[in-house]
Amino acid sequence: MEFKFLMPTKVLLGVGCVAGNKEEFGKLGQKALIVTGRNSAKASGALADVTTVLDEQAIVWELFDQIEENPTFAVVEAGGAAARRFKPDMIIAIGGGSPLDAAKAIAVLAVNFISASEL
């Protein structure tokens, strides 16, 4: 058996990297779902950094800020439903492991009509 897998990844990191690379967002589409927790992205300013750039790039965005530590199936399914309803071109996760992992599951649920437990 032979298996090949290609997953090109671009990582941008550093102070001011969101604003300094705002053209990258426009390459991904015109609608973004932002997935994050209830407080830290707002408190840290990260949410404002992202939404400012999205607004500058004329990208319509919606916020899903219900991710808690160790997200439940119900929260991930709610995020998937929000994504299906909004139909974003991209999903942007802001935060630590829980928002990042939840955003990946939400992206899968956005285009596959299965439950989180099936996933």
C-alpha positions as a printed Julia matrix, in Angstrom:
119×3 Matrix{Float64}:
   0.0    0.0    0.0
   1.2    3.5   -0.78
   0.0    6.66   0.89
   0.96  10.22   0.01
  -0.07  13.28   1.93
   0.67  16.92   1.17
  -0.42  19.61   3.56
   1.28  22.9    2.81
   1.19  25.17   5.81
   2.13  28.8    6.19
   2.84  29.97   9.71
   3.05  33.68  10.42
   4.24  34.66  13.85
   5.48  37.66  15.74
   4.4   41.03  17.06
   2.1   42.71  14.56
   1.94  39.67  12.27
  -1.83  39.93  11.72
  -1.73  43.56  10.56
   1.54  43.01   8.71
   0.09  40.17   6.65
  -3.48  41.35   6.14
  -3.4   40.56   2.42
  -3.23  36.85   3.32
  -6.81  36.97   4.63
  -8.16  38.31   1.35
  -6.61  35.38  -0.52
  -8.83  33.0    1.46
 -12.2   34.54   0.64
 -14.69  37.19   1.67
 -16.45  35.65   4.69
 -14.85  34.55   7.96
 -16.17  32.77  11.02
 -14.07  33.64  14.07
 -13.99  30.9   16.72
 -12.78  31.76  20.19
 -13.55  31.59  23.89
 -15.71  34.07  25.74
 -13.05  36.4   27.16
  -9.34  35.94  26.48
  -9.31  36.97  22.8
 -11.11  40.18  23.71
  -9.0   40.86  26.79
  -5.71  40.26  24.98
  -6.63  42.44  22.01
  -6.2   39.54  19.58
  -9.85  39.67  18.52
  -9.6   43.4   17.78
  -6.4   42.8   15.77
  -8.17  40.24  13.58
 -11.47  42.09  13.15
  -9.65  45.33  12.28
  -7.79  43.56   9.48
 -10.92  41.8    8.26
 -12.78  45.11   8.16
  -9.89  46.74   6.26
  -9.97  43.9    3.74
 -13.79  44.2    3.39
 -14.21  40.64   4.69
 -17.56  40.0    6.33
 -17.13  38.18   9.64
 -19.2   36.56  12.34
 -18.06  35.73  15.87
 -18.64  32.37  17.56
 -17.27  32.96  21.08
 -18.82  30.09  23.0
 -15.78  27.81  23.26
 -15.04  26.74  26.8
 -12.15  24.74  28.2
 -12.55  21.16  26.95
 -15.44  22.0   24.58
 -18.5   19.79  24.72
 -20.13  18.08  21.75
 -23.05  20.51  22.1
 -20.83  23.59  21.76
 -18.96  22.16  18.77
 -22.27  21.21  17.12
 -23.57  24.75  17.74
 -20.44  26.08  16.05
 -20.95  23.73  13.12
 -24.55  24.93  12.79
 -23.36  28.56  12.89
 -20.86  27.81  10.14
 -23.46  26.05   7.98
 -25.82  29.01   8.41
 -23.15  31.7    7.75
 -21.28  29.78   4.99
 -17.81  31.23   5.62
 -14.89  30.88   3.22
 -12.53  30.6    6.18
 -12.6   29.81   9.87
 -10.21  31.75  12.07
  -9.44  30.37  15.54
  -8.1   32.68  18.23
  -6.84  31.27  21.48
  -5.22  28.19  22.89
  -5.85  24.5   22.38
  -9.59  24.49  23.0
 -10.51  27.14  20.41
  -8.03  25.69  17.9
  -9.3   22.13  18.29
 -12.93  23.25  18.33
 -12.42  25.29  15.16
 -11.08  22.22  13.35
 -14.12  20.19  14.38
 -16.45  23.07  13.48
 -14.87  23.24  10.01
 -15.56  19.54   9.47
 -19.12  19.81  10.8
 -19.77  22.85   8.59
 -19.64  20.71   5.46
 -20.52  17.23   6.74
 -23.95  16.52   8.17
 -22.84  14.31  11.04
 -22.92  14.75  14.78
 -19.88  15.73  16.8
 -19.94  12.32  18.46
 -19.76  10.64  15.04
 -16.79  12.82  14.17
